[in-house]
Amino acid sequence: MCGRFQIEKNKKSQKLLSKLDVDGADILYSSDKAPGSRISIIHRPKDRNVVTQAVWWLLIDPATGKPNYKYASFNSRSDKLDSPRAIAYQPFRESRCIIPATAFLEGKGDKKTYHKIELENEAIAFGGLHRETVDKNSGEVIHSASIITLPPLPEWATIHPKSMPLMLPVDDEALINRWLAPSFHDVEAFADLLKPVIRATQVLTPIEKPSRWNASGDSFTIAAP
């Protein structure tokens, strides 16, 4: 994943938040979120879904309370989720979350080809992981999160040939409930989610510069099978 997304207040995002039964007033809306910035995550620490501010970087240095930039942990690769030594191993089993978005950016890797990607009729519910780290100096609990990335998507050969982010099907209420339930540890139930598949029609727009999100060409679609 290129490493930028948007969460704008519009009909799509409000519909998503309503499905997830959370208050849109608690969301940190932004036209540009980059790794290391503050984002909103939806998780279920007890018996209801809540919105919490988190750092978009899973590994936090407890000595400084800041992202540990030695490791690029704003994304968590799906092929590492079952590795006990991986930082994502425990969160995948105990503290999954949803990161709401309305669009995200992907780059081909040539430093000149970028696309803004949206879903045609809905907002995006990224499948994410959440951690809590205690700052050794202040005692503050710092929330952090990452977005799970999947293997390459064949349809994205000229978009981003290395990976795609996990986008959850929010209309599957039972699956979303399992995803957000910290007591649900049978992660084998999520095996189909970790396959690179287009589940909803995507709208892609060529972008000139990632930080500005300025279109450089006409939009086109990739339809779900």
C-alpha positions in Angstrom: 0.0 0.0 0.0 1.3 3.4 -1.0 0.7 4.9 2.4 -1.9 7.7 2.2 -5.7 7.7 2.5 -8.6 10.1 2.9 -11.6 10.0 5.3 -14.0 12.7 4.2 -17.4 13.5 5.7 -19.9 12.6 3.0 -22.8 10.2 2.4 -20.5 7.2 1.9 -18.6 7.7 5.1 -21.8 8.4 7.1 -23.4 5.3 5.7 -20.4 3.2 6.8 -20.3 4.6 10.3 -24.0 4.0 10.7 -23.6 0.4 9.7 -20.8 0.1 12.3 -23.0 1.8 14.9 -20.5 4.6 15.8 -20.8 8.4 16.0 -19.4 10.2 13.1 -18.7 13.2 15.3 -15.8 11.3 16.8 -14.0 10.7 13.5 -10.9 12.6 12.5 -11.8 13.7 9.0 -9.0 14.5 6.7 -8.2 14.9 3.0 -4.8 13.4 3.5 -3.6 10.9 6.1 0.0 9.8 6.0 1.9 7.2 8.1 2.7 8.4 11.6 -0.3 10.7 11.7 -3.3 10.5 14.0 -6.2 8.5 12.5 -9.5 7.1 13.8 -10.0 3.5 14.4 -13.1 1.5 15.3 -12.7 -1.3 17.7 -14.7 -3.1 20.5 -12.8 -3.0 23.8 -15.9 -4.2 25.7 -19.5 -4.7 24.5 -19.9 -1.9 21.9 -18.0 -0.4 19.0 -16.1 2.8 19.8 -14.0 5.3 17.9 -10.4 5.9 19.2 -7.6 8.2 18.0 -4.5 6.2 17.1 -1.1 6.6 15.6 -1.0 5.1 12.1 2.2 3.1 13.0 1.7 -0.1 14.9 5.1 -0.3 16.7 5.5 2.5 19.2 8.8 3.1 21.1 7.7 3.1 24.8 10.8 5.1 25.7 9.8 8.1 23.5 6.1 7.5 23.0 6.7 8.0 19.2 6.6 5.6 16.2 9.6 3.3 16.0 10.7 4.3 12.5 13.2 1.5 12.5 10.4 -0.8 11.3 7.8 0.3 8.7 4.7 -0.9 10.6 2.0 1.3 9.2 1.0 -1.8 7.2 1.0 -5.5 8.4 1.6 -8.1 5.7 -0.9 -10.9 5.7 1.8 -13.5 5.2 3.3 -12.5 8.6 0.1 -12.7 10.6 0.8 -16.3 11.7 4.4 -15.8 12.6 4.7 -15.8 16.4 7.7 -13.5 16.3 5.9 -10.9 14.2 4.5 -7.8 15.8 1.2 -8.3 14.2 0.7 -11.9 15.5 -0.9 -11.0 18.8 -3.0 -8.1 17.6 -4.4 -10.3 14.8 -5.8 -12.6 17.5 -6.8 -10.2 20.1 -7.2 -6.6 18.9 -8.4 -6.3 15.4 -10.0 -3.0 14.3 -11.5 -1.2 11.3 -10.0 2.0 9.8 -12.6 4.0 7.9 -11.6 5.7 4.7 -13.2 7.2 1.6 -10.2 6.8 -0.7 -6.5 5.7 -0.7 -3.5 6.1 -2.9 -1.4 3.4 -4.6 1.8 3.8 -6.6 3.2 1.5 -9.3 6.7 1.9 -7.8 8.3 3.9 -10.6 7.9 7.2 -8.6 5.6 8.7 -11.3 2.5 6.5 -11.6 -0.1 7.0 -8.8 -3.8 6.3 -8.6 -6.5 7.4 -6.2 -8.8 4.4 -5.5 -12.4 4.6 -4.2 -15.3 2.2 -4.0 -18.1 3.1 -6.4 -21.0 3.0 -4.0 -19.5 2.9 -0.5 -16.8 4.0 1.8 -13.9 1.7 2.7 -13.5 -0.3 5.9 -9.8 -1.2 6.1 -9.1 -4.4 8.1 -6.6 -3.2 10.7 -4.7 -4.2 13.8 -4.6 -2.2 17.1 -2.0 -2.1 19.9 -1.7 -0.2 23.2 1.7 1.0 24.4 2.4 2.7 27.7 4.8 5.7 27.5 7.4 5.1 30.1 7.9 8.8 30.8 4.3 10.0 31.0 2.4 6.8 31.8 0.1 7.7 28.9 -1.5 4.8 27.0 -0.8 5.3 23.3 -3.1 3.6 20.8 -1.5 2.6 17.5 -2.7 0.8 14.4 -1.8 -0.7 11.0 -3.6 -1.7 7.9 -3.4 -5.4 6.8 -2.0 -5.8 3.3 -2.7 -8.8 1.0 -0.8 -10.4 -1.9 -0.8 -8.7 -5.3 -4.1 -8.3 -7.1 -3.8 -9.4 -10.8 -6.1 -6.5 -11.9 -3.6 -4.1 -10.3 -0.6 -5.1 -12.4 -0.2 -1.5 -13.6 -1.5 0.1 -10.4 0.4 -1.4 -7.5 1.9 -4.8 -8.4 3.1 -5.7 -4.8 0.1 -5.8 -2.6 -3.4 -4.5 -1.9 -5.0 -3.4 1.4 -7.6 -5.6 3.1 -11.1 -4.1 2.7 -13.8 -5.7 4.8 -17.3 -6.4 3.5 -19.3 -4.5 6.0 -22.6 -5.9 4.8 -21.6 -9.2 6.3 -22.7 -8.4 9.9 -21.6 -11.7 11.4 -18.1 -11.4 9.9 -17.7 -7.8 11.1 -18.9 -8.8 14.6 -16.3 -11.6 14.7 -13.6 -9.2 13.4 -14.2 -6.7 16.1 -14.7 -9.1 19.0 -11.5 -9.3 21.1 -12.7 -12.7 22.4 -12.9 -14.3 19.0 -9.5 -16.0 18.5 -10.3 -18.5 15.7 -8.4 -16.5 13.0 -8.8 -19.4 10.5 -12.3 -18.0 10.0 -10.7 -15.0 8.3 -8.8 -17.1 5.7 -11.0 -16.1 2.8 -10.6 -12.4 3.7 -6.9 -12.7 3.3 -7.1 -13.6 -0.4 -6.7 -10.7 -2.9 -10.1 -10.3 -4.4 -12.2 -7.3 -5.7 -15.4 -7.4 -3.7 -16.8 -4.1 -4.8 -16.4 -2.0 -8.0 -13.4 0.3 -7.7 -13.1 3.7 -9.2 -9.5 4.7 -10.0 -8.2 8.1 -10.9 -4.6 8.9 -12.1 -2.9 11.2 -9.6 -0.1 13.6 -10.4 1.3 14.1 -6.9 0.4 11.9 -3.9 0.4 14.6 -1.2 -1.9 16.9 -3.3 -4.2 14.2 -4.7 -4.5 16.2 -7.9 -6.0 14.3 -10.8 -3.9 13.9 -14.0 -6.3 11.9 -16.1 -9.8 10.4 -16.5 -11.2 8.0 -13.9 -11.9 4.4 -14.8 -13.4 1.4 -13.0 -12.5 -2.2 -12.2 -15.7 -4.1 -11.6 -16.2 -6.9 -9.0 -16.6 -10.4 -10.6 
